[in-house]
Amino acid sequence: AITPSERLWAIVDGNFSPESLKPEFFRLWFESLEDRRLTYIVLILEKRMRSTLIHALKQLGCGKEASGIAYDIMNMYDGFWALASVEPSLTRGTVLLLIADYVKDVVPAFDLGVIASLRQ
């Protein structure tokens, strides 16, 4: 990912690998939150992901709103990820399109060409 739009979308897309949408993967992740050491790792990963999102969003002109938008995106994919793990009709493609629609609405400078393949 070279451009800010590519970096932003790589984070979103990377959180929806087909393997991660399996119920057993979600169950394992949820159970890991009971282990303090694993929870610490999850928190580090989330902070890194948030800072990367904020950096890309600021480069796309979001300014002070970047932090809130980053949280919105993270909450969307966490929520969709949990739902998709138990609801087979909520596919990876559907989830990515929903998030893409949100991103294009709140980040006017976002390059829609990055997600064009989703709409084909």
DRENROKE-301066 format. One record per residue: residue number from 1; z, x, y of N, C-alpha, C, O, CB in turn. Coordinates in pm, 1 decimal. Atoms other than C-alpha are relative to their C-alpha. Glycine has a CB too. Layout:
BEGIN
R / NUM / Z / X / Y / Z / X / Y / Z / X / Y / Z / X / Y / Z / X / Y;
...
! end
This chain:
BEGIN
R / 1 / 0.0 / 84.3 / -117.5 / 0.0 / 0.0 / 0.0 / 0.0 / 89.1 / 124.2 / 90.1 / 170.7 / 143.8 / 122.1 / -96.1 / -0.4;
R / 2 / 14.9 / -84.5 / -118.1 / -115.8 / 156.7 / 324.2 / 38.0 / -74.7 / 127.7 / 113.5 / -22.6 / 209.8 / -143.3 / 51.1 / 10.2;
R / 3 / -25.6 / 74.4 / -123.1 / -103.1 / -112.2 / 591.9 / 132.7 / -76.9 / -10.2 / 184.7 / -96.6 / -120.0 / -116.7 / -97.4 / 29.4;
R / 4 / -122.5 / 81.0 / 4.6 / 206.2 / -313.0 / 690.6 / -17.4 / -128.6 / -81.5 / 73.7 / -169.0 / -153.8 / 44.0 / -35.1 / 141.5;
R / 5 / 24.9 / 121.7 / 78.2 / 48.2 / -626.9 / 542.3 / -0.4 / 30.7 / -149.4 / 55.2 / -44.7 / -229.2 / -133.8 / -64.2 / 41.1;
R / 6 / 2.7 / -39.1 / 141.7 / -17.5 / -446.7 / 214.2 / 140.2 / 30.9 / -50.7 / 175.1 / -6.5 / -162.6 / -91.3 / 121.9 / -20.7;
R / 7 / -137.6 / -32.8 / 41.8 / 340.7 / -315.1 / 202.7 / 82.6 / -126.7 / -15.8 / 155.1 / -142.6 / -114.0 / 67.2 / 94.5 / 102.2;
R / 8 / -73.7 / 125.7 / 6.8 / 486.0 / -656.5 / 276.1 / -37.5 / -76.7 / -126.2 / 49.1 / -123.6 / -200.1 / -27.3 / -85.5 / 124.7;
R / 9 / 43.6 / 77.8 / 116.1 / 275.5 / -822.9 / 10.6 / 31.2 / 71.5 / -132.0 / 56.4 / 5.0 / -232.5 / -150.0 / -28.2 / 9.4;
R / 10 / -34.3 / -74.3 / 122.6 / 340.1 / -546.8 / -246.3 / 143.4 / -31.0 / -43.1 / 171.8 / -41.3 / -162.4 / -17.3 / 152.9 / 21.9;
R / 11 / -138.8 / 33.4 / 32.5 / 712.1 / -625.9 / -224.9 / 7.8 / -139.1 / -60.9 / 71.5 / -158.6 / -164.5 / 89.2 / 8.5 / 125.5;
R / 12 / -2.1 / 137.2 / 51.3 / 657.3 / -998.6 / -272.9 / -63.3 / -5.0 / -139.2 / -4.6 / -58.3 / -233.3 / -74.4 / -95.8 / 96.8;
R / 13 / 73.7 / 2.4 / 126.9 / 402.0 / -950.9 / -550.3 / 77.6 / 72.6 / -110.8 / 80.5 / 27.2 / -225.2 / -139.1 / 64.4 / 18.0;
R / 14 / -74.5 / -77.6 / 99.0 / 615.6 / -689.9 / -725.8 / 121.5 / -71.1 / -54.6 / 168.3 / -39.4 / -164.0 / 42.4 / 128.9 / 59.2;
R / 15 / -115.4 / 75.5 / 47.1 / 904.1 / -932.1 / -753.0 / -38.0 / -112.4 / -95.2 / 49.2 / -183.5 / -145.1 / 75.2 / -56.7 / 117.1;
R / 16 / 45.6 / 105.8 / 89.4 / 693.5 / -1166.9 / -962.8 / -88.3 / 51.9 / -111.4 / -196.3 / -1.6 / -136.3 / -74.0 / -104.5 / 77.8;
R / 17 / 75.0 / -45.0 / 117.1 / 576.2 / -966.1 / -1258.1 / 13.4 / -108.7 / -106.8 / 116.9 / -174.9 / -113.7 / 52.2 / 140.1 / -52.8;
R / 18 / -9.0 / 104.2 / 103.7 / 498.0 / -1198.2 / -1550.3 / 123.6 / 15.3 / -89.2 / 181.8 / -84.8 / -131.1 / -125.1 / 2.6 / -86.5;
R / 19 / -116.5 / -22.1 / 86.3 / 778.0 / -1038.5 / -1754.8 / 128.6 / -50.6 / 64.4 / 218.2 / -99.6 / -4.3 / 13.9 / 148.4 / -32.9;
R / 20 / -123.7 / 38.6 / -68.5 / 1038.7 / -1115.6 / -1490.4 / 17.3 / -151.3 / 7.8 / 125.1 / -198.6 / 43.7 / 2.2 / 58.4 / 139.9;
R / 21 / -9.9 / 145.2 / -6.4 / 963.1 / -1488.2 / -1508.9 / 43.0 / -61.8 / -132.8 / 51.7 / -184.1 / -144.1 / -132.2 / -58.3 / 42.7;
R / 22 / -45.3 / 51.2 / 129.4 / 1077.5 / -1520.0 / -1869.1 / 148.7 / -35.3 / 9.7 / 225.6 / 37.3 / 72.6 / -25.1 / 104.7 / -113.8;
R / 23 / -141.3 / 42.5 / -7.1 / 1408.0 / -1709.2 / -1914.4 / 97.8 / 107.5 / -45.0 / 205.7 / 120.1 / 12.9 / 20.7 / -123.4 / -84.3;
R / 24 / -92.7 / -102.5 / 48.8 / 1563.7 / -1422.0 / -2109.5 / 20.6 / 112.0 / 102.8 / 128.8 / 170.2 / 109.9 / -51.7 / 59.0 / -131.7;
R / 25 / -13.2 / -101.2 / -104.5 / 1496.1 / -1179.1 / -1824.3 / 96.5 / -49.4 / 107.5 / 185.1 / 24.3 / 150.8 / -138.3 / 33.8 / 61.9;
R / 26 / -87.9 / 57.1 / -101.1 / 1662.9 / -1411.2 / -1572.7 / 144.4 / -4.9 / -51.1 / 237.4 / 30.0 / 21.7 / -48.0 / -141.0 / 39.4;
R / 27 / -134.0 / 7.5 / 57.9 / 1959.5 / -1466.6 / -1805.6 / 66.7 / 137.5 / -0.9 / 184.4 / 150.1 / 32.9 / -6.3 / -56.8 / -142.6;
R / 28 / -52.9 / -135.4 / 2.5 / 2003.4 / -1090.5 / -1847.9 / 37.8 / 45.9 / 140.9 / 144.3 / 104.5 / 160.4 / -102.2 / 96.1 / -61.8;
R / 29 / -30.1 / -37.8 / -138.6 / 1985.1 / -1033.0 / -1470.5 / 126.4 / -70.1 / 48.5 / 213.6 / -7.7 / 108.9 / -118.6 / -34.1 / 92.8;
R / 30 / -116.1 / 77.2 / -44.6 / 2237.0 / -1310.4 / -1404.2 / 128.2 / 51.9 / -64.6 / 231.1 / 63.1 / 1.9 / -19.0 / -148.9 / -32.6;
R / 31 / -117.7 / -53.6 / 69.5 / 2477.0 / -1173.7 / -1666.0 / 38.6 / 138.1 / 52.6 / 156.2 / 174.3 / 50.4 / -26.4 / 7.5 / -150.6;
R / 32 / -30.0 / -133.6 / -52.0 / 2448.7 / -825.6 / -1514.7 / 88.5 / -5.0 / 123.2 / 155.0 / 93.1 / 156.5 / -128.3 / 73.4 / 32.6;
R / 33 / -82.6 / 13.2 / -120.0 / 2620.8 / -958.9 / -1203.3 / 148.9 / -1.3 / -33.0 / 232.6 / 10.7 / 56.4 / -37.0 / -126.8 / 75.2;
R / 34 / -140.4 / -4.6 / 43.2 / 2942.8 / -970.1 / -1406.2 / 49.4 / 144.3 / -12.7 / 170.0 / 168.3 / -19.4 / 17.1 / -73.4 / -134.5;
R / 35 / -34.3 / -141.7 / 14.0 / 2935.7 / -590.5 / -1436.2 / -2.1 / 64.6 / 138.4 / -106.7 / 66.4 / 203.3 / -99.0 / 73.1 / -97.5;
R / 36 / -8.7 / -57.5 / -135.0 / 3053.7 / -416.4 / -1117.1 / -100.5 / 111.8 / 23.3 / -157.6 / 122.6 / 131.9 / 139.5 / 52.4 / 24.6;
R / 37 / 94.5 / -111.8 / -17.4 / 2836.9 / -110.1 / -1177.1 / -142.0 / -51.4 / 17.7 / -216.6 / -1.5 / 101.9 / 6.3 / 95.9 / -120.3;
R / 38 / 134.7 / 55.1 / -12.4 / 2522.8 / -316.7 / -1226.8 / -15.7 / -78.2 / 130.4 / -122.1 / -75.4 / 192.2 / -31.8 / -90.3 / -119.8;
R / 39 / 3.2 / 71.5 / -127.7 / 2608.6 / -535.3 / -927.6 / -23.7 / 97.6 / 114.7 / -98.8 / 67.6 / 207.5 / 131.5 / -77.9 / 22.3;
R / 40 / 17.5 / -103.1 / -102.1 / 2630.4 / -219.3 / -717.1 / -146.5 / 43.9 / 6.9 / -200.9 / 61.2 / 115.9 / 91.4 / 121.3 / -29.2;
R / 41 / 141.8 / -39.3 / 4.1 / 2279.3 / -118.5 / -828.2 / -87.0 / -110.4 / 59.1 / -178.8 / -82.7 / 136.4 / -44.3 / 31.1 / -145.5;
R / 42 / 76.1 / 112.5 / -53.6 / 2144.6 / -466.1 / -751.4 / 12.2 / -3.7 / 152.5 / -87.0 / -26.0 / 221.8 / 49.0 / -133.3 / -61.6;
R / 43 / -19.4 / 0.2 / -145.6 / 2295.6 / -448.6 / -401.3 / -78.7 / 111.0 / 68.3 / -136.2 / 89.9 / 175.1 / 147.9 / 14.2 / 33.3;
R / 44 / 77.8 / -111.0 / -55.3 / 2136.3 / -109.8 / -338.1 / -148.7 / -36.4 / 2.3 / -216.7 / -13.9 / 102.4 / 22.9 / 129.6 / -82.5;
R / 45 / 140.9 / 38.7 / 6.8 / 1797.1 / -240.3 / -451.7 / -33.6 / -106.2 / 104.3 / -138.8 / -99.9 / 168.0 / -34.2 / -51.5 / -140.1;
R / 46 / 24.6 / 105.5 / -98.2 / 1827.5 / -548.9 / -231.8 / 1.0 / 54.6 / 142.9 / -80.6 / 13.5 / 225.4 / 104.6 / -110.4 / -14.3;
R / 47 / -2.9 / -59.7 / -134.3 / 1922.9 / -342.5 / 74.9 / -128.8 / 77.8 / 27.1 / -184.8 / 70.4 / 136.4 / 122.7 / 93.1 / 15.6;
R / 48 / 123.4 / -77.5 / -15.3 / 1625.2 / -113.9 / 18.5 / -119.6 / -92.9 / 20.2 / -205.0 / -69.0 / 105.5 / -22.8 / 90.4 / -123.0;
R / 49 / 109.8 / 95.6 / -10.4 / 1391.6 / -407.7 / -30.6 / 0.8 / -66.0 / 138.2 / -104.3 / -81.0 / 200.5 / 10.3 / -107.1 / -111.6;
R / 50 / -11.6 / 63.4 / -130.7 / 1521.4 / -575.9 / 285.6 / -44.1 / 95.1 / 111.2 / -116.2 / 54.9 / 202.4 / 143.9 / -46.4 / 24.0;
R / 51 / 38.3 / -94.2 / -105.4 / 1482.0 / -261.1 / 494.7 / -150.5 / 25.3 / -1.0 / -210.8 / 42.8 / 104.9 / 75.7 / 132.5 / -16.6;
R / 52 / 144.9 / -18.5 / 9.4 / 1126.2 / -215.1 / 367.2 / -74.0 / -121.0 / 56.4 / -174.3 / -106.5 / 126.2 / -41.7 / 24.4 / -145.9;
R / 53 / 59.8 / 121.5 / -56.5 / 1042.8 / -576.9 / 449.0 / 11.2 / 0.7 / 152.5 / -86.2 / -26.8 / 222.6 / 68.2 / -126.3 / -58.2;
R / 54 / -21.2 / -1.2 / -145.0 / 1193.9 / -543.7 / 797.1 / -92.7 / 100.4 / 67.1 / -150.6 / 71.4 / 171.8 / 146.5 / 33.0 / 32.9;
R / 55 / 87.9 / -102.3 / -57.3 / 999.1 / -223.8 / 862.2 / -143.9 / -52.6 / 9.9 / -207.9 / -40.1 / 114.3 / 4.3 / 129.6 / -85.4;
R / 56 / 136.9 / 54.2 / -1.3 / 668.5 / -389.0 / 765.3 / -12.2 / -114.4 / 99.9 / -111.3 / -123.1 / 172.3 / -40.6 / -48.7 / -140.7;
R / 57 / 4.5 / 113.2 / -92.5 / 751.7 / -704.3 / 962.4 / 1.7 / 46.2 / 145.6 / -67.8 / -11.0 / 229.6 / 117.4 / -94.0 / -26.1;
R / 58 / -1.1 / -52.2 / -137.5 / 832.2 / -504.6 / 1275.2 / -134.6 / 60.8 / 35.5 / -181.8 / 46.5 / 148.3 / 111.3 / 104.9 / 17.4;
R / 59 / 133.0 / -55.7 / -26.1 / 502.9 / -320.6 / 1241.2 / -102.9 / -110.8 / 21.4 / -205.9 / -89.4 / 85.3 / -43.8 / 90.5 / -116.1;
R / 60 / 89.6 / 114.1 / -17.5 / 339.1 / -663.1 / 1226.6 / 36.5 / -83.0 / 122.8 / -15.8 / -192.7 / 142.2 / 2.5 / -87.7 / -124.0;
R / 61 / -31.6 / 62.6 / -127.6 / 497.3 / -755.5 / 1559.8 / 109.5 / -105.0 / -2.5 / 119.2 / -184.7 / 90.8 / -120.2 / -60.7 / 53.2;
R / 62 / -104.6 / 103.5 / 8.1 / 794.0 / -966.8 / 1445.9 / 124.0 / 31.2 / 82.3 / 204.1 / -58.6 / 107.9 / 40.6 / -19.6 / -142.9;
R / 63 / -111.8 / -36.9 / -86.1 / 1047.7 / -774.8 / 1656.1 / 135.1 / -42.0 / -54.0 / 168.7 / -15.9 / -169.6 / -19.0 / -59.3 / 134.6;
R / 64 / -136.8 / 39.4 / 37.1 / 1397.8 / -922.9 / 1652.0 / 2.5 / -101.6 / -114.6 / 102.2 / -111.4 / -186.0 / 72.1 / -58.2 / 121.3;
R / 65 / 6.2 / 100.5 / 105.7 / 1287.7 / -1198.8 / 1414.1 / -18.9 / 62.1 / -138.1 / -4.2 / -7.3 / -238.7 / -112.4 / -97.4 / 27.8;
R / 66 / 31.3 / -65.6 / 128.1 / 1205.6 / -943.4 / 1140.9 / 113.3 / -13.1 / -100.8 / 88.2 / -37.5 / -218.8 / -30.7 / 147.3 / 22.6;
R / 67 / -113.1 / 7.3 / 92.1 / 1554.4 / -948.2 / 991.8 / 11.9 / -139.0 / -62.6 / 29.3 / -151.7 / -183.8 / 129.6 / 36.1 / 72.7;
R / 68 / -7.7 / 137.2 / 51.4 / 1564.8 / -1327.3 / 959.9 / -115.1 / -34.0 / -92.5 / -96.0 / -98.9 / -195.3 / 2.7 / -98.1 / 114.4;
R / 69 / 116.5 / 25.7 / 84.4 / 1213.0 / -1342.9 / 819.6 / 14.8 / 72.7 / -133.4 / -20.1 / 18.5 / -238.2 / -129.9 / 43.9 / 71.4;
R / 70 / -22.3 / -75.4 / 124.5 / 1301.4 / -1073.0 / 565.7 / 95.3 / -75.6 / -91.5 / 70.3 / -87.8 / -211.4 / 56.2 / 141.0 / 30.3;
R / 71 / -93.4 / 80.1 / 80.0 / 1599.9 / -1279.8 / 451.0 / -66.8 / -125.8 / -54.0 / -45.3 / -162.7 / -169.4 / 122.6 / -38.0 / 83.3;
R / 72 / 71.3 / 119.6 / 46.4 / 1381.4 / -1590.7 / 432.5 / -89.1 / 32.0 / -119.9 / -88.1 / -39.4 / -220.2 / -84.6 / -59.5 / 114.0;
R / 73 / 90.1 / -38.6 / 109.8 / 1125.8 / -1412.8 / 214.5 / 80.2 / 32.6 / -125.2 / 45.7 / -11.9 / -234.7 / -87.2 / 121.4 / 40.5;
R / 74 / -81.5 / -36.1 / 116.8 / 1393.6 / -1267.1 / -11.8 / 62.8 / -124.2 / -63.5 / 68.2 / -135.0 / -186.0 / 110.1 / 100.2 / 40.2;
R / 75 / -57.1 / 122.8 / 54.5 / 1560.7 / -1607.0 / -47.8 / -104.9 / -84.6 / -69.5 / -77.9 / -146.1 / -172.7 / 66.2 / -80.4 / 109.9;
R / 76 / 107.4 / 75.6 / 64.1 / 1228.6 / -1770.0 / -124.5 / -32.0 / 56.1 / -137.1 / -39.3 / -18.5 / -234.8 / -125.3 / 0.5 / 86.9;
R / 77 / 38.7 / -48.6 / 131.5 / 1138.8 / -1533.5 / -401.3 / 115.3 / 0.9 / -97.9 / 92.3 / -9.7 / -218.3 / -57.3 / 137.4 / 11.0;
R / 78 / -113.3 / 14.4 / 91.8 / 1490.9 / -1534.7 / -544.1 / 8.5 / -143.3 / -52.8 / 27.4 / -165.4 / -172.4 / 132.0 / 38.9 / 70.4;
R / 79 / -5.2 / 140.3 / 41.7 / 1490.6 / -1914.2 / -548.5 / -115.0 / -37.2 / -91.3 / -94.5 / -100.4 / -194.9 / -0.4 / -90.4 / 120.7;
R / 80 / 115.3 / 29.9 / 83.8 / 1138.7 / -1942.4 / -685.5 / 9.1 / 72.2 / -133.6 / -30.0 / 18.4 / -237.2 / -129.1 / 38.2 / 71.6;
R / 81 / -14.7 / -77.3 / 123.6 / 1214.1 / -1671.1 / -939.5 / 93.3 / -73.2 / -96.4 / 62.7 / -86.0 / -214.9 / 54.1 / 142.6 / 30.1;
R / 82 / -95.3 / 73.1 / 84.0 / 1515.7 / -1865.2 / -1069.5 / -63.1 / -129.2 / -52.4 / -49.9 / -160.7 / -170.6 / 129.1 / -31.7 / 79.1;
R / 83 / 63.9 / 124.3 / 43.1 / 1321.1 / -2192.6 / -1079.0 / -111.6 / 24.9 / -101.1 / -123.4 / -46.5 / -200.7 / -55.4 / -74.6 / 120.3;
R / 84 / 112.5 / -29.1 / 89.8 / 1015.9 / -2037.5 / -1243.6 / 47.5 / 42.9 / -137.8 / -24.7 / 25.6 / -236.0 / -88.8 / 108.5 / 59.6;
R / 85 / -50.4 / -44.6 / 129.8 / 1233.3 / -1894.7 / -1520.1 / 38.1 / -116.8 / -89.9 / 50.4 / -99.5 / -211.2 / 119.8 / 91.0 / 19.1;
R / 86 / -36.4 / 117.2 / 80.4 / 1326.7 / -2247.3 / -1633.2 / -100.3 / -114.4 / 12.7 / -91.5 / -212.6 / -61.1 / 137.1 / -49.0 / 40.3;
R / 87 / 98.5 / 105.4 / -21.9 / 1034.6 / -2455.7 / -1508.0 / -140.6 / 54.4 / -23.7 / -198.6 / 117.5 / 64.7 / 12.4 / -57.7 / 142.9;
R / 88 / 130.5 / -57.9 / 34.7 / 708.0 / -2367.8 / -1687.0 / -114.9 / -39.9 / 92.4 / -211.9 / 34.8 / 105.1 / -35.2 / -39.1 / -139.0;
R / 89 / 109.9 / 42.2 / -87.6 / 492.2 / -2565.6 / -1442.6 / -4.4 / 78.9 / 130.8 / -104.9 / 76.0 / 201.9 / 12.3 / -148.2 / 30.5;
R / 90 / -3.4 / -82.7 / -121.4 / 598.3 / -2334.8 / -1159.2 / -49.1 / 139.9 / -37.6 / 28.7 / 226.0 / -78.8 / 145.7 / 5.3 / 62.9;
R / 91 / 62.2 / -124.7 / 44.1 / 357.8 / -2050.3 / -1225.9 / 12.0 / 109.6 / 105.2 / 44.1 / 83.8 / 221.2 / -146.6 / -23.5 / -33.6;
R / 92 / -1.2 / -115.7 / -89.4 / 344.7 / -1704.1 / -1074.3 / -97.6 / -22.0 / 116.0 / -64.1 / 3.2 / 231.8 / -36.1 / 129.1 / -77.7;
R / 93 / 100.6 / 22.9 / -103.5 / 27.9 / -1795.2 / -886.3 / 42.8 / -103.9 / 101.5 / 19.9 / -86.7 / 221.2 / -129.5 / -42.1 / -62.8;
R / 94 / -48.2 / 104.9 / -89.5 / 180.7 / -2111.8 / -741.5 / 107.2 / 54.1 / 93.2 / 104.7 / 28.7 / 213.6 / 54.6 / -118.6 / -80.2;
R / 95 / -108.4 / -58.1 / -79.7 / 489.8 / -1925.4 / -624.6 / -56.1 / 94.2 / 106.0 / -16.2 / 88.2 / 222.3 / 99.7 / 75.1 / -90.6;
R / 96 / 57.2 / -94.8 / -95.6 / 285.1 / -1650.4 / -462.8 / -75.7 / -71.8 / 111.4 / -70.6 / -29.6 / 226.9 / -93.2 / 97.8 / -71.8;
R / 97 / 69.5 / 76.5 / -103.6 / 69.9 / -1906.7 / -281.4 / 98.0 / -64.0 / 98.3 / 73.3 / -65.3 / 218.9 / -87.3 / -107.9 / -63.9;
R / 98 / -100.4 / 61.3 / -87.5 / 379.2 / -2085.0 / -146.8 / 60.0 / 103.0 / 95.5 / 76.9 / 76.3 / 214.5 / 111.3 / -65.2 / -83.8;
R / 99 / -55.9 / -105.2 / -85.7 / 526.3 / -1760.8 / -18.2 / -105.9 / 49.8 / 98.1 / -75.3 / 76.5 / 214.3 / 53.8 / 117.8 / -85.4;
R / 100 / 108.3 / -44.2 / -88.5 / 188.5 / -1654.3 / 122.2 / -18.7 / -97.6 / 115.8 / -41.8 / -55.5 / 229.1 / -131.5 / 14.6 / -78.7;
R / 101 / 12.9 / 99.3 / -106.5 / 166.4 / -1980.6 / 317.0 / 110.3 / 16.9 / 104.1 / 85.5 / 6.4 / 224.2 / 3.6 / -141.8 / -58.3;
R / 102 / -110.7 / -22.0 / -93.8 / 509.0 / -1915.6 / 468.2 / -26.0 / 126.2 / 84.1 / -11.8 / 124.1 / 206.3 / 135.1 / 12.8 / -77.0;
R / 103 / 21.5 / -126.8 / -70.9 / 423.9 / -1555.0 / 557.1 / -109.3 / -14.9 / 105.1 / -93.0 / 31.8 / 217.8 / -37.1 / 112.1 / -99.3;
R / 104 / 108.0 / 12.6 / -98.2 / 96.2 / -1646.3 / 725.6 / 41.2 / -87.5 / 117.7 / -10.2 / -70.1 / 228.2 / -125.1 / -57.5 / -65.9;
R / 105 / -46.8 / 84.9 / -108.5 / 276.9 / -1913.1 / 929.8 / 94.7 / 72.9 / 95.5 / 90.7 / 49.3 / 216.2 / 68.8 / -121.5 / -56.9;
R / 106 / -101.6 / -63.8 / -85.8 / 557.7 / -1688.7 / 1058.4 / -37.2 / 140.5 / 45.6 / 28.1 / 197.1 / 133.2 / 131.0 / 5.8 / -73.0;
R / 107 / 42.8 / -135.8 / -36.0 / 372.8 / -1356.2 / 1080.5 / -149.0 / -6.1 / 36.0 / -234.5 / 23.8 / -47.4 / 26.4 / 102.7 / -118.5;
R / 108 / 139.7 / 16.4 / -40.0 / 53.5 / -1417.6 / 1280.8 / -87.6 / 123.8 / -23.0 / -207.5 / 109.9 / -47.2 / -5.4 / -37.1 / 144.2;
R / 109 / 79.6 / -122.3 / 17.4 / -56.6 / -1051.6 / 1247.4 / -22.6 / 35.3 / -147.4 / -91.7 / 132.7 / -177.3 / 68.5 / 116.5 / 70.0;
R / 110 / 15.8 / -29.3 / 141.7 / -38.2 / -1064.2 / 867.2 / -146.5 / -13.4 / -39.3 / -210.8 / -113.3 / -7.1 / 88.0 / -93.4 / -85.5;
R / 111 / 140.0 / -3.5 / 43.0 / -377.3 / -974.1 / 715.5 / -16.6 / -86.6 / -124.8 / 25.3 / -48.4 / -234.1 / -46.2 / 146.4 / -28.1;
R / 112 / 18.6 / 92.8 / 111.1 / -473.8 / -1270.2 / 497.1 / -90.9 / 55.9 / -109.6 / -90.8 / 5.4 / -221.9 / -56.9 / -129.8 / 51.4;
R / 113 / 84.5 / -63.3 / 101.3 / -725.8 / -1048.2 / 318.0 / 81.0 / 58.8 / -113.4 / 30.6 / 73.5 / -224.8 / -84.8 / 107.8 / 62.7;
R / 114 / -87.9 / -57.3 / 101.8 / -431.9 / -898.2 / 129.6 / 27.4 / -100.6 / -110.3 / 47.0 / -62.1 / -225.6 / 131.7 / 46.6 / 62.5;
R / 115 / -31.2 / 104.4 / 98.1 / -371.7 / -1231.3 / -45.3 / -120.8 / -84.3 / -36.6 / -106.8 / -183.7 / -107.9 / 108.9 / -89.3 / 52.8;
R / 116 / 120.9 / 79.4 / 22.3 / -730.1 / -1358.5 / -57.7 / -25.4 / -27.7 / -147.4 / -74.0 / -135.2 / -182.2 / -119.5 / 70.4 / 59.4;
R / 117 / 26.5 / 18.2 / 142.0 / -750.2 / -1310.0 / -433.5 / 83.3 / -114.3 / -60.3 / 46.8 / -167.8 / -165.0 / 28.1 / 129.9 / -74.5;
R / 118 / -82.8 / 110.7 / 50.9 / -474.2 / -1572.6 / -480.9 / -71.0 / -133.1 / 11.8 / -48.8 / -223.0 / -69.3 / 132.5 / -6.3 / 74.7;
R / 119 / 63.1 / 129.4 / -28.5 / -692.4 / -1848.2 / -341.6 / -130.9 / -18.0 / -74.7 / -197.4 / -120.2 / -57.2 / -24.4 / -14.4 / 148.7;
R / 120 / 127.1 / 10.6 / 71.9 / -988.9 / -1782.3 / -569.7 / 19.2 / -65.8 / -134.2 / -77.1 / -83.2 / -208.8 / -63.5 / 137.0 / -18.3;
! end
